[in-house]
Amino acid sequence: MSRTYNDAVTSLNTLQSNFAIVDAIRKSGRSLNEQAIPEMVDWCRRIGYKPSDFNALNAIHIAGTKGKGSTAAFTSSILTQFIDGDEPGFRPLSKVGLFTSPHLTSVRERIQINGEPLSEEVFAKYFFEVWDRLENAARDAGEDPASTKAKPVYFRYLTLMAFHTYLSEKVNVAVIECGIGGAYDSTNVLESPVVTAITSLGIDHVGMLGDTIGQIAWHKSGIMKKGIQCFTPDSQPQEAKEIMEKVAKEKECLLEYVKPMPKIETGDYILGLQGEFQKINATLALEVAWKWLRVEGYKSHDRQFFQRLKNGLRYVRWPGRCDTRKEKGIEWYVDGAHTLESIRLAGEWFASQVITKSRPTNKSSEYPHRRPRVLIFNQQTRDANAFAEELFTTLSKALDDSRPFSHVIFCTNTTFKETGFKPDLVFVNSNASDVKSLTVQRRLAEIWAKIDPAAEVGVVRTIEEAVEIVRKLARHHQYGTHENAEMVAPTGTRTKTSHTHEMNPSSAKETRTASGEEIKTSFDQEPGVTAFVTGSLHLVGGFLEVLESTKASDIANPDGVPTSAPDIPGRGIKSSFAKEPEVYSKFLAISEDFKNRVIDVPQLLRRVADLYIEHERPEVLMAVNLLLPNGYPFELAPEDSVNATRMAVPCPRLRSSVLEWAHKVDPNDVERDVGVPRDEEWMAEKPSNRGNKLPPHRWVEMEPATKRRRTS
């Protein structure tokens, strides 16, 4: 049997779906919940572990309804800033684990170390180690190793694999996000985490957790442990607080309420994630990380300590959450939302972005030339109708506009129209017959058509088709084309969108309503179409995959201008590695992670530099130039560094110079200047070869010669 990453994903997708187990629990009246932890303990035993073994993970356990993934990401990002620290009395960190769900574009995202997903090779290695142990245990028990009973369901398997990976990799800390609930969640085999946290609570997963905030609070409080501190926002509903306090008293847990941190509220601490609601998540993460550091013996509270906390909040990356992407003619706004409260917050964030970037318009129904604003939405497994109505109400109020969208598209979470799901994106949490018949989508379209009769509403089967419609609208809006965007009407017949946006953005700077009133616009400066993608995180992940794999960054008229750019990394270096395909494959994996925003610039540089050190091929350094567009934000040093400055990279030459320098510089000489400006070009100084070790998380930032200061 082949043991590649694709083989691992294929095998993973054969496991019983989470939808099946959730449905079984719902039908049992939630009595099956009580079997969850004993069953998980048995699965751990089958792969050679007992729960107490996981104490070595020094875990941070996070439950909650809203923001638990973001809080986990903030926490992990903060702790990675303490890697290779040299503070007295503190054991330096080398590896920080992060386990979250669901993933967006690659299942590897769920299991991260130092802010990066496992490589395909490492993922496959640990996946099949767990697979083999389970099959061997089944044989020893006289069971069929190929039967469905020989392996746990999808999420439990990944939980087992994550714990096995982190123990094998000897991580210093593992930040573990609960899947559903807390008390009966697979991750709750953790017996003695260092610290726990419960994020903001709301109504969700009522079939498993109950339909009151009190019942849900009880489930989430299940992660509390005797003598272990648990942090939660002070803004929790009173009913939830009463339940959490009761559980904390029963378990002799130290429950502490977290109030908004002034420096975060005022913006003194810059957050890497957008959205007003992220402030409480960041505050909670800061308290959790700080508590973990104190428990583990970190005593220093000097300026460097606080700078590391700030950097962790600032440089966190969490794609698909309050995320913006641009391509020619379209500005995409993307945010996953899985509860009614989350969809309201997502709508408020989108409205704030629209208001910030809006131009004067006339909202009269007589004016047909408004900039197209499109919604792409799906929520397959929850009360989708309530979600759509909440989103409409939120946006109508926030935008003061009874018609928040000109076009509304409902689709399934299926990725592509020809090939269906990308293997990583096979959706295991839905009813297959509902997906095939478009039951949810048709119902959503009927509801939206009633609450907003003026909007053009339709249904498509795949995310790719929804994206195509938006791109056709953009081409029409920019170039006056008359392409028809075909959608399925709620009745099952097919309909064509009746484009009313006749403005040519390349020339028109003003227009008039039917009554002759002049309307000022700036269509020549802004994207022609604004699109909001929200709802299921599976939809968001599929959308990001479609966006990258079917690029339309050069949306053009139908007169011959290309509509997509070629594969830049492939064009640039493939021939150079004709005899070393494994090097090229590694580079493409790095490229894909960067394009999908799985890794940020410093992580990109570190991985490319490591690849260069391993193979000593200058083409690797050259290749990074193709990944970073001119003007990409480049921040490589802590703000208190004597050489720190905020700037954008003006030309490709600097980017290869940074890497060339990075693998040569003395790890102790982290303040060295490595570039000066000459005629708006950045030329590299050539430091002598004083070492071959790349210092992790130690990057020196370029600075103009007129500002350079050196340490003595």
NORHUJO-V743793 format. One record per pair of residues at least 6 apart in sequence whose ideal C-beta (glycine too) atoms are under 7 Angstrom apart, sorted by the first residue. I is the first residue (numbers start at 1). GAP is how many residues later the second one is. If there is no record, write none. Layout:
I/GAP + I/GAP
//
This chain:
3/121 + 3/125 + 4/120 + 5/115 + 5/118 + 5/119 + 6/417 + 8/115 + 8/116 + 8/119 + 8/120 + 9/98 + 9/414 + 9/415 + 10/413 + 11/120 + 12/95 + 12/142 + 12/145 + 13/410 + 13/413 + 15/136 + 15/138 + 15/139 + 15/142 + 16/132 + 16/137 + 17/137 + 17/411 + 17/412 + 18/135 + 18/136 + 18/137 + 18/410 + 18/411 + 19/409 + 19/410 + 19/411 + 19/412 + 21/132 + 22/185 + 22/186 + 24/8 + 25/7 + 25/8 + 25/182 + 25/183 + 26/181 + 26/182 + 30/178 + 33/151 + 33/175 + 36/148 + 37/147 + 37/151 + 37/152 + 40/116 + 40/146 + 40/149 + 41/10 + 41/148 + 43/109 + 43/113 + 43/117 + 44/6 + 44/7 + 44/116 + 44/145 + 46/87 + 46/88 + 46/91 + 47/83 + 47/86 + 47/87 + 47/113 + 47/117 + 48/85 + 51/138 + 51/140 + 52/139 + 53/114 + 54/109 + 54/135 + 54/136 + 55/136 + 55/137 + 56/111 + 57/109 + 57/110 + 57/114 + 57/117 + 58/114 + 58/115 + 58/136 + 58/238 + 59/115 + 59/117 + 59/131 + 59/134 + 59/135 + 60/15 + 60/113 + 60/115 + 60/116 + 60/133 + 60/134 + 60/135 + 60/228 + 60/232 + 61/115 + 61/126 + 61/129 + 61/132 + 61/135 + 61/162 + 62/6 + 62/9 + 62/10 + 62/113 + 62/114 + 62/115 + 62/116 + 62/135 + 62/137 + 63/115 + 63/119 + 63/135 + 63/157 + 63/160 + 64/134 + 64/135 + 64/136 + 64/137 + 64/156 + 65/135 + 65/136 + 65/137 + 65/139 + 65/151 + 65/274 + 66/133 + 66/134 + 66/136 + 66/273 + 66/275 + 66/276 + 67/132 + 67/133 + 67/210 + 67/214 + 68/109 + 68/110 + 68/131 + 69/31 + 69/108 + 69/249 + 70/203 + 70/208 + 70/211 + 70/248 + 70/251 + 71/126 + 71/128 + 71/210 + 71/213 + 71/214 + 72/26 + 72/28 + 72/103 + 72/105 + 73/243 + 73/245 + 74/207 + 74/208 + 74/211 + 74/239 + 74/242 + 75/100 + 75/210 + 75/213 + 75/214 + 76/20 + 76/22 + 76/39 + 76/99 + 77/38 + 77/235 + 77/238 + 77/239 + 78/207 + 78/208 + 78/211 + 78/231 + 78/234 + 78/235 + 79/14 + 79/17 + 79/94 + 79/210 + 80/16 + 80/34 + 80/35 + 80/232 + 81/227 + 81/230 + 81/231 + 82/11 + 82/226 + 83/10 + 83/11 + 83/31 + 83/613 + 83/614 + 84/8 + 84/612 + 84/613 + 85/7 + 85/8 + 86/6 + 87/211 + 87/213 + 89/208 + 89/210 + 90/207 + 90/208 + 93/79 + 93/80 + 94/78 + 95/18 + 95/19 + 95/74 + 95/75 + 95/76 + 95/77 + 96/17 + 96/18 + 96/75 + 96/76 + 96/77 + 97/15 + 97/16 + 97/69 + 97/74 + 97/76 + 97/77 + 97/78 + 98/14 + 98/77 + 99/11 + 99/12 + 99/63 + 99/75 + 99/77 + 99/78 + 100/10 + 100/77 + 101/9 + 101/54 + 101/76 + 101/78 + 102/435 + 102/436 + 103/6 + 103/7 + 103/321 + 103/438 + 104/215 + 104/216 + 104/433 + 104/436 + 104/437 + 104/440 + 105/319 + 105/436 + 105/439 + 105/440 + 105/491 + 106/11 + 106/318 + 107/317 + 108/9 + 108/10 + 108/12 + 108/15 + 109/8 + 109/489 + 110/48 + 111/6 + 111/7 + 111/50 + 111/51 + 111/54 + 113/56 + 113/58 + 115/488 + 116/483 + 116/487 + 117/476 + 117/481 + 118/47 + 119/470 + 120/469 + 126/35 + 126/38 + 126/39 + 126/42 + 127/34 + 129/35 + 130/30 + 130/31 + 130/34 + 134/16 + 134/17 + 135/10 + 135/15 + 138/6 + 138/7 + 138/12 + 139/6 + 143/6 + 143/7 + 144/6 + 151/6 + 152/8 + 154/274 + 155/24 + 155/31 + 156/30 + 159/27 + 159/28 + 166/8 + 173/119 + 176/11 + 176/14 + 178/7 + 178/9 + 178/45 + 179/6 + 179/7 + 179/8 + 180/25 + 180/28 + 181/24 + 181/27 + 181/28 + 181/38 + 181/39 + 181/41 + 182/6 + 182/37 + 182/38 + 182/39 + 182/40 + 182/41 + 183/36 + 183/39 + 184/38 + 188/34 + 188/35 + 192/33 + 193/32 + 193/35 + 194/98 + 194/101 + 195/33 + 195/34 + 195/93 + 195/96 + 195/97 + 195/100 + 196/27 + 196/28 + 196/29 + 196/32 + 196/34 + 197/33 + 197/34 + 197/35 + 197/87 + 197/91 + 198/22 + 198/23 + 198/32 + 198/34 + 198/46 + 199/82 + 199/85 + 200/33 + 200/35 + 200/36 + 200/80 + 201/12 + 201/15 + 201/16 + 201/19 + 201/35 + 201/36 + 201/39 + 202/137 + 202/139 + 203/8 + 203/10 + 203/13 + 203/136 + 203/137 + 204/134 + 204/135 + 209/6 + 209/7 + 209/10 + 210/6 + 213/24 + 213/26 + 213/27 + 214/25 + 214/26 + 214/29 + 217/23 + 217/26 + 217/27 + 218/25 + 218/29 + 221/22 + 221/23 + 221/26 + 224/6 + 224/23 + 224/24 + 224/27 + 224/29 + 225/26 + 225/28 + 226/25 + 226/26 + 226/27 + 227/25 + 228/25 + 229/25 + 229/27 + 229/62 + 230/18 + 230/23 + 230/24 + 230/25 + 231/25 + 231/27 + 231/53 + 231/56 + 231/57 + 232/12 + 232/23 + 232/25 + 232/26 + 233/25 + 233/47 + 233/51 + 234/23 + 234/24 + 234/25 + 235/45 + 244/11 + 245/10 + 248/7 + 258/25 + 258/26 + 258/29 + 260/19 + 260/20 + 260/23 + 261/22 + 261/25 + 263/6 + 264/15 + 264/18 + 264/19 + 265/14 + 269/41 + 269/44 + 270/44 + 271/7 + 271/11 + 271/42 + 271/43 + 272/41 + 272/42 + 272/43 + 272/44 + 272/45 + 273/43 + 273/45 + 273/48 + 273/49 + 274/48 + 274/75 + 275/47 + 275/70 + 275/74 + 277/68 + 282/31 + 286/23 + 303/337 + 307/331 + 307/332 + 307/333 + 311/327 + 315/285 + 317/280 + 317/283 + 319/225 + 319/277 + 319/278 + 319/279 + 320/14 + 320/16 + 320/217 + 320/220 + 320/221 + 320/224 + 321/14 + 321/15 + 322/13 + 322/27 + 323/11 + 323/12 + 324/7 + 324/8 + 324/9 + 325/7 + 325/9 + 325/222 + 326/201 + 327/225 + 327/226 + 327/228 + 328/225 + 328/226 + 328/227 + 329/145 + 329/146 + 329/148 + 329/149 + 329/198 + 329/199 + 329/200 + 329/226 + 330/140 + 330/141 + 330/144 + 330/197 + 330/199 + 330/201 + 331/196 + 331/199 + 332/199 + 332/201 + 333/17 + 333/20 + 333/198 + 333/199 + 334/199 + 334/206 + 334/209 + 335/11 + 335/14 + 335/199 + 336/200 + 336/201 + 336/204 + 337/6 + 337/9 + 337/197 + 337/198 + 338/44 + 338/198 + 338/199 + 340/46 + 340/47 + 340/50 + 343/44 + 343/47 + 343/48 + 343/191 + 344/46 + 344/50 + 346/188 + 347/44 + 347/47 + 347/48 + 347/51 + 348/46 + 348/50 + 350/182 + 351/44 + 351/47 + 351/48 + 354/45 + 354/176 + 357/169 + 359/162 + 359/163 + 360/160 + 361/9 + 361/158 + 362/151 + 362/155 + 362/157 + 363/38 + 364/149 + 366/147 + 366/148 + 366/149 + 367/146 + 367/152 + 368/132 + 369/132 + 369/133 + 369/134 + 369/142 + 370/36 + 371/152 + 371/157 + 371/159 + 372/34 + 372/35 + 372/101 + 372/105 + 372/129 + 372/156 + 372/157 + 373/31 + 373/32 + 373/33 + 373/157 + 374/31 + 374/32 + 374/33 + 374/35 + 374/96 + 374/99 + 374/155 + 374/157 + 375/30 + 375/33 + 375/34 + 375/157 + 376/33 + 376/35 + 376/90 + 376/155 + 376/157 + 377/11 + 377/33 + 377/157 + 377/158 + 378/32 + 378/33 + 378/34 + 378/35 + 378/157 + 378/158 + 378/161 + 379/8 + 379/156 + 379/157 + 380/32 + 380/33 + 380/50 + 380/55 + 380/60 + 380/156 + 381/48 + 381/49 + 384/56 + 384/60 + 385/58 + 385/59 + 385/62 + 387/148 + 388/56 + 388/59 + 388/60 + 389/58 + 389/62 + 392/12 + 392/59 + 392/60 + 395/9 + 396/6 + 396/8 + 403/49 + 403/51 + 403/52 + 405/50 + 406/49 + 406/50 + 407/48 + 407/49 + 407/66 + 407/90 + 408/40 + 408/47 + 408/49 + 409/49 + 409/51 + 409/57 + 409/60 + 409/78 + 410/31 + 410/34 + 410/35 + 410/49 + 411/30 + 411/49 + 411/50 + 411/51 + 411/52 + 411/54 + 411/55 + 412/23 + 412/26 + 412/29 + 412/49 + 412/50 + 413/14 + 413/123 + 413/125 + 413/126 + 413/129 + 414/6 + 414/7 + 414/21 + 414/47 + 414/48 + 414/49 + 415/6 + 415/7 + 415/10 + 415/47 + 415/48 + 415/49 + 415/127 + 415/130 + 415/131 + 416/46 + 416/48 + 417/44 + 417/45 + 417/47 + 417/48 + 421/6 + 422/123 + 425/116 + 425/117 + 425/120 + 427/111 + 434/6 + 438/21 + 438/23 + 438/50 + 441/18 + 442/17 + 442/48 + 445/12 + 445/13 + 445/14 + 445/45 + 446/44 + 448/7 + 448/9 + 449/8 + 449/41 + 456/41 + 456/42 + 458/29 + 458/30 + 458/31 + 458/37 + 459/28 + 459/29 + 459/31 + 460/6 + 460/9 + 460/27 + 460/28 + 463/76 + 463/79 + 463/80 + 463/83 + 464/82 + 464/86 + 467/76 + 467/79 + 467/80 + 467/83 + 469/16 + 469/18 + 470/59 + 470/61 + 471/81 + 471/84 + 472/11 + 472/13 + 473/12 + 473/56 + 474/54 + 474/55 + 474/81 + 475/6 + 475/8 + 475/80 + 475/82 + 476/6 + 476/7 + 476/23 + 476/25 + 477/24 + 477/26 + 477/28 + 477/51 + 477/52 + 478/27 + 478/28 + 478/50 + 479/78 + 480/22 + 480/24 + 481/76 + 481/77 + 484/12 + 484/13 + 485/12 + 486/8 + 486/10 + 487/8 + 487/10 + 488/6 + 489/6 + 503/8 + 503/20 + 505/18 + 505/19 + 505/23 + 506/18 + 508/15 + 509/12 + 509/15 + 510/8 + 510/9 + 510/10 + 510/11 + 511/8 + 511/10 + 512/6 + 512/7 + 513/6 + 533/6 + 533/7 + 533/10 + 544/52 + 548/47 + 548/48 + 551/13 + 551/14 + 552/11 + 552/12 + 553/12 + 554/7 + 554/8 + 554/9 + 554/10 + 554/11 + 555/8 + 556/6 + 556/7 + 568/58 + 569/18 + 569/19 + 569/22 + 569/54 + 569/57 + 569/58 + 572/51 + 572/54 + 573/11 + 573/14 + 573/46 + 573/49 + 573/50 + 574/10 + 576/43 + 577/6 + 577/7 + 577/42 + 583/32 + 583/34 + 586/25 + 587/24 + 587/33 + 587/36 + 590/14 + 590/17 + 590/18 + 591/36 + 593/6 + 594/10 + 594/33 + 601/31 + 601/33 + 602/34 + 602/97 + 604/20 + 604/23 + 605/53 + 605/54 + 605/57 + 605/94 + 606/88 + 606/90 + 608/12 + 608/16 + 608/51 + 609/50 + 609/53 + 609/54 + 609/85 + 610/84 + 611/9 + 612/8 + 612/9 + 612/47 + 612/51 + 613/50 + 613/79 + 613/81 + 621/35 + 621/38 + 621/39 + 622/34 + 624/31 + 624/32 + 624/35 + 625/27 + 625/30 + 625/31 + 628/21 + 628/27 + 630/19 + 630/20 + 630/21 + 631/17 + 631/18 + 632/16 + 632/17 + 633/15 + 634/13 + 634/14 + 634/15 + 635/11 + 635/66 + 636/63 + 636/64 + 636/65 + 637/6 + 637/7 + 637/62 + 637/63 + 637/64 + 638/6 + 641/30 + 642/29 + 642/67 + 642/69 + 643/28 + 643/30 + 643/57 + 643/58 + 643/60 + 643/66 + 644/57 + 645/56 + 645/58 + 645/62 + 647/55 + 649/6 + 650/30 + 650/32 + 651/30 + 651/31 + 653/28 + 653/29 + 654/21 + 654/28 + 654/48 + 657/17 + 657/18 + 657/27 + 658/16 + 660/24 + 661/13 + 661/23 + 661/26 + 662/32 + 663/29 + 663/31 + 664/23 + 664/25 + 664/26 + 664/27 + 665/7 + 665/22 + 665/25 + 665/26 + 666/24 + 666/25 + 667/24 + 667/26 + 667/28 + 670/25 + 670/28 + 670/30 + 671/29 + 671/40 + 672/15 + 672/28 + 673/30 + 673/35 + 674/10 + 674/11 + 674/26 + 674/28 + 675/7 + 675/8 + 675/9 + 675/10 + 675/27 + 676/7 + 676/29 + 677/27 + 677/28 + 682/20
//
